[in-house]
Amino acid sequence: MSDTESLIRKIKALPPERVDEVEDFVDFIAEREQNRSLTRAATALSEASFAAVWNNPDDDVYDAV
């Protein structure tokens, strides 16, 4: 039995009010993952913009810290 099938079987065994809680939790996890994905994408896009600011001769002394 796959992990998904096992999870579905467990959810089906719950009373309806608990299924609602599981659904809320799954929605929460999905939203959190989407937010993290957006944050990673924004960070990756901004790296090139900040490269000129971060990598300059005046600040090379801080690279050794």
PyMOL CGO cylinders between C-alpha atoms (Angstrom):
from pymol import cmd
from pymol.cgo import CYLINDER

trace = [
    CYLINDER, 0.00, 0.00, 0.00, 1.39, 3.42, -0.93, 0.3, 1, 1, 1, 1, 1, 1,
    CYLINDER, 1.39, 3.42, -0.93, 1.77, 6.24, 1.57, 0.3, 1, 1, 1, 1, 1, 1,
    CYLINDER, 1.77, 6.24, 1.57, -1.07, 8.11, -0.14, 0.3, 1, 1, 1, 1, 1, 1,
    CYLINDER, -1.07, 8.11, -0.14, -3.42, 5.16, 0.08, 0.3, 1, 1, 1, 1, 1, 1,
    CYLINDER, -3.42, 5.16, 0.08, -2.56, 4.66, 3.73, 0.3, 1, 1, 1, 1, 1, 1,
    CYLINDER, -2.56, 4.66, 3.73, -3.22, 8.32, 4.48, 0.3, 1, 1, 1, 1, 1, 1,
    CYLINDER, -3.22, 8.32, 4.48, -6.54, 8.27, 2.63, 0.3, 1, 1, 1, 1, 1, 1,
    CYLINDER, -6.54, 8.27, 2.63, -7.58, 5.15, 4.55, 0.3, 1, 1, 1, 1, 1, 1,
    CYLINDER, -7.58, 5.15, 4.55, -6.76, 6.85, 7.85, 0.3, 1, 1, 1, 1, 1, 1,
    CYLINDER, -6.76, 6.85, 7.85, -8.65, 10.01, 6.89, 0.3, 1, 1, 1, 1, 1, 1,
    CYLINDER, -8.65, 10.01, 6.89, -11.70, 8.00, 5.88, 0.3, 1, 1, 1, 1, 1, 1,
    CYLINDER, -11.70, 8.00, 5.88, -11.71, 6.37, 9.32, 0.3, 1, 1, 1, 1, 1, 1,
    CYLINDER, -11.71, 6.37, 9.32, -11.96, 9.74, 11.08, 0.3, 1, 1, 1, 1, 1, 1,
    CYLINDER, -11.96, 9.74, 11.08, -15.22, 11.35, 12.19, 0.3, 1, 1, 1, 1, 1, 1,
    CYLINDER, -15.22, 11.35, 12.19, -16.36, 14.19, 9.87, 0.3, 1, 1, 1, 1, 1, 1,
    CYLINDER, -16.36, 14.19, 9.87, -15.32, 17.00, 12.21, 0.3, 1, 1, 1, 1, 1, 1,
    CYLINDER, -15.32, 17.00, 12.21, -11.78, 15.60, 12.34, 0.3, 1, 1, 1, 1, 1, 1,
    CYLINDER, -11.78, 15.60, 12.34, -11.68, 15.36, 8.54, 0.3, 1, 1, 1, 1, 1, 1,
    CYLINDER, -11.68, 15.36, 8.54, -12.39, 19.11, 8.49, 0.3, 1, 1, 1, 1, 1, 1,
    CYLINDER, -12.39, 19.11, 8.49, -9.42, 19.66, 10.78, 0.3, 1, 1, 1, 1, 1, 1,
    CYLINDER, -9.42, 19.66, 10.78, -7.19, 17.56, 8.53, 0.3, 1, 1, 1, 1, 1, 1,
    CYLINDER, -7.19, 17.56, 8.53, -8.33, 19.55, 5.51, 0.3, 1, 1, 1, 1, 1, 1,
    CYLINDER, -8.33, 19.55, 5.51, -7.57, 22.83, 7.29, 0.3, 1, 1, 1, 1, 1, 1,
    CYLINDER, -7.57, 22.83, 7.29, -4.12, 21.57, 8.21, 0.3, 1, 1, 1, 1, 1, 1,
    CYLINDER, -4.12, 21.57, 8.21, -3.39, 20.41, 4.66, 0.3, 1, 1, 1, 1, 1, 1,
    CYLINDER, -3.39, 20.41, 4.66, -4.48, 23.84, 3.37, 0.3, 1, 1, 1, 1, 1, 1,
    CYLINDER, -4.48, 23.84, 3.37, -2.15, 25.47, 5.90, 0.3, 1, 1, 1, 1, 1, 1,
    CYLINDER, -2.15, 25.47, 5.90, 0.81, 23.33, 4.80, 0.3, 1, 1, 1, 1, 1, 1,
    CYLINDER, 0.81, 23.33, 4.80, 0.10, 24.00, 1.11, 0.3, 1, 1, 1, 1, 1, 1,
    CYLINDER, 0.10, 24.00, 1.11, -0.10, 27.75, 1.70, 0.3, 1, 1, 1, 1, 1, 1,
    CYLINDER, -0.10, 27.75, 1.70, 3.12, 27.74, 3.72, 0.3, 1, 1, 1, 1, 1, 1,
    CYLINDER, 3.12, 27.74, 3.72, 4.91, 25.83, 0.96, 0.3, 1, 1, 1, 1, 1, 1,
    CYLINDER, 4.91, 25.83, 0.96, 3.63, 28.25, -1.67, 0.3, 1, 1, 1, 1, 1, 1,
    CYLINDER, 3.63, 28.25, -1.67, 4.88, 31.20, 0.42, 0.3, 1, 1, 1, 1, 1, 1,
    CYLINDER, 4.88, 31.20, 0.42, 8.28, 29.58, 0.80, 0.3, 1, 1, 1, 1, 1, 1,
    CYLINDER, 8.28, 29.58, 0.80, 8.46, 28.95, -2.94, 0.3, 1, 1, 1, 1, 1, 1,
    CYLINDER, 8.46, 28.95, -2.94, 7.63, 32.59, -3.63, 0.3, 1, 1, 1, 1, 1, 1,
    CYLINDER, 7.63, 32.59, -3.63, 10.26, 33.73, -1.15, 0.3, 1, 1, 1, 1, 1, 1,
    CYLINDER, 10.26, 33.73, -1.15, 12.92, 31.51, -2.75, 0.3, 1, 1, 1, 1, 1, 1,
    CYLINDER, 12.92, 31.51, -2.75, 11.99, 32.78, -6.22, 0.3, 1, 1, 1, 1, 1, 1,
    CYLINDER, 11.99, 32.78, -6.22, 12.13, 36.42, -5.11, 0.3, 1, 1, 1, 1, 1, 1,
    CYLINDER, 12.13, 36.42, -5.11, 15.48, 35.84, -3.44, 0.3, 1, 1, 1, 1, 1, 1,
    CYLINDER, 15.48, 35.84, -3.44, 16.91, 34.24, -6.58, 0.3, 1, 1, 1, 1, 1, 1,
    CYLINDER, 16.91, 34.24, -6.58, 15.65, 37.10, -8.74, 0.3, 1, 1, 1, 1, 1, 1,
    CYLINDER, 15.65, 37.10, -8.74, 17.11, 39.76, -6.46, 0.3, 1, 1, 1, 1, 1, 1,
    CYLINDER, 17.11, 39.76, -6.46, 20.58, 38.21, -6.20, 0.3, 1, 1, 1, 1, 1, 1,
    CYLINDER, 20.58, 38.21, -6.20, 21.69, 39.63, -9.55, 0.3, 1, 1, 1, 1, 1, 1,
    CYLINDER, 21.69, 39.63, -9.55, 20.47, 43.10, -8.58, 0.3, 1, 1, 1, 1, 1, 1,
    CYLINDER, 20.47, 43.10, -8.58, 22.38, 43.06, -5.32, 0.3, 1, 1, 1, 1, 1, 1,
    CYLINDER, 22.38, 43.06, -5.32, 25.54, 41.50, -6.74, 0.3, 1, 1, 1, 1, 1, 1,
    CYLINDER, 25.54, 41.50, -6.74, 26.97, 44.89, -7.71, 0.3, 1, 1, 1, 1, 1, 1,
    CYLINDER, 26.97, 44.89, -7.71, 26.27, 46.22, -4.23, 0.3, 1, 1, 1, 1, 1, 1,
    CYLINDER, 26.27, 46.22, -4.23, 27.65, 43.19, -2.39, 0.3, 1, 1, 1, 1, 1, 1,
    CYLINDER, 27.65, 43.19, -2.39, 30.68, 42.56, -4.60, 0.3, 1, 1, 1, 1, 1, 1,
    CYLINDER, 30.68, 42.56, -4.60, 32.74, 45.72, -4.72, 0.3, 1, 1, 1, 1, 1, 1,
    CYLINDER, 32.74, 45.72, -4.72, 36.35, 46.59, -3.84, 0.3, 1, 1, 1, 1, 1, 1,
    CYLINDER, 36.35, 46.59, -3.84, 35.36, 48.89, -0.97, 0.3, 1, 1, 1, 1, 1, 1,
    CYLINDER, 35.36, 48.89, -0.97, 33.72, 46.02, 0.88, 0.3, 1, 1, 1, 1, 1, 1,
    CYLINDER, 33.72, 46.02, 0.88, 36.36, 43.34, 0.16, 0.3, 1, 1, 1, 1, 1, 1,
    CYLINDER, 36.36, 43.34, 0.16, 37.72, 43.78, 3.68, 0.3, 1, 1, 1, 1, 1, 1,
    CYLINDER, 37.72, 43.78, 3.68, 34.47, 42.29, 5.03, 0.3, 1, 1, 1, 1, 1, 1,
    CYLINDER, 34.47, 42.29, 5.03, 34.95, 39.10, 3.00, 0.3, 1, 1, 1, 1, 1, 1,
    CYLINDER, 34.95, 39.10, 3.00, 37.67, 38.03, 5.44, 0.3, 1, 1, 1, 1, 1, 1,
    CYLINDER, 37.67, 38.03, 5.44, 35.46, 38.47, 8.49, 0.3, 1, 1, 1, 1, 1, 1,
]
cmd.load_cgo(trace, "trace")
